[in-house]
C-alpha cells in the first residue's frame, strides 16, 4: 500500500482540499512547496464529495497500517530525494529532538474555565489565570469543549545550523542545501489521546497516546513506551490546540513582562514538580529540570512564543557524568479562524543542545532550526474512532533508561521519555553492553 504520508503530500497541492483556513498565500511564501512524489495507485480515480470524505479516506489509510508500517520509507516512496551526502546522524538528531517532544507535565482538559479566587491563591497564580481567561476569549477556546476531536496537517523544514566545541565553532554557510523538508499529520481526541506522524527526508517518526500510555516509533530503534505520566504533545502547544494550552498554563505563575517581536507580553512559567521528574527518571538517567514559558500578547491576548528548558544528567558505566541541556524556543504566528477558533498557522523553532561534563573544556553546543506551516485544520471529524490511537503491538514496556553513549544527545536516541527493550539483559546484570537505553526530551 502506498504510504499515507505520500498521499497526503500529493493532496496538499490541491486548492480543493484546503478548507476553513483562509488564503493560502501567506504561508506558501515562507515555505516552498515540496517536490512531487510518486502518485499512489488509483489515487486520482474520482474526487471525494466533501471535506469529510477526504478526512475519512485519510483516516482509513492510518487505520489500515500495521505495526511494521512505521518502517523507513523506501526509495520509491520518498517524496523528496536526498541531495548530496545523506547525513543520517543529523537526520536522527533532527527527528529525535523535533519530531515529537512532550510537554513538561500531564494536563486534564478543562470542561470550562473555573472562576478566579484571588483570596485563596498567590498573586502570581491569580494573575496567570486572568491572562489565560483573556487567551480563552481571544482564541474562542471555549468552543472546543463541545468538540470531540481535531485534525491538523502541516509542512516542516529542518536543519542543523551550527556546531560548537571547546576549540572551534562551525556554522553552515549554505544552509539551504542542508535543509530537510517534510510534513506531518496530527490527530487529537479529548481528553488525552493524540497521534502524530512526521515524514522527513525518507524517514518517518510515529508517536501517540491512548490516554493511558505514550509511545513512539522510529526506524532506527523501533517502538517503545514513555515512562512517567501521560503528557501532551509539545507541538500542540505551538498555537495548534488552544484548549490544551489553556489547561496547561492554568496552574502557571506570571513572573513578569517582556517584549517579543515588538509585542508587550506577559510571561507565564510552569515548572515540572519533583514527583513528575522522579517518575520520568531512572538510573543512570535523571531528569533534573523541565520548565515551560509562555509569552502572551498584552494587546491581542494570543500566545506568541513558547520556550522550554530541559536538563538531563546521565552517568556512564565508567562513572563519568554528562549533562544535556535542551532549550526549544518557538515563535507562533499567522493566526487564522477555523470554525470559530483562532489557530496558529506558521512558526519557527530554534533548538540549542548543550552538552557539558565534569571534564573542563569538554562542552559541545549544537543549534537546530525548524520552520513549520499548517495547510489543513478541522474539528469534529466524523467517524474518527479510538482505534487510531492504539499503541503498536510490538511496543516495549517502560522498564528503565540509560545510554550506551552518554556523549550522544538523548534526543538522537529517541526523544521524549524513558524505556528499555524487554528483550535486553536485566538491570541486575553487571554487564550493560547489551542494553539499549533511550532518553526522551
Secondary structure, 3 states (H helix, E strand, C coil): CCCHHHHHHHHCCCHHHCCCCCCCHHHHHHCCCCCCCCCCCCCCCCCCCCHHHHHHHHHHHHHCCCHHHCCCCCHHHCCCCCCCCCCHHHHHHHHHHHCCCECCCCCCCCCCCCCCCCCCCCHHHHHHHHHHHHHHHHHCHHHHHHCCEEEEEEEEEEEEEEEEECCCEEECCCHHHHCEEEEEEEEEECCCEEEEEEEECCEEEEEEEECCCEEEEECCCEEEECCCCCCCEHHHHCCCCHHHHHHHHCCCEEEEEEEECCEEEEEEEEECCHHHHHHHCECEEEEEEEEEEEEEECCCCCEEEEEEEEEEEEECCCCCEEEEEEEEEEEEEEEEEECCEEEEEEEEEEEEEEEEECCCCCCEEEEEEEEEEEEEEEECCCCCCHHHHCCCCCCCCCCCECCCCCCCCHHHHCCCCEEECCCCCCCCCCCCCCCCEEECC
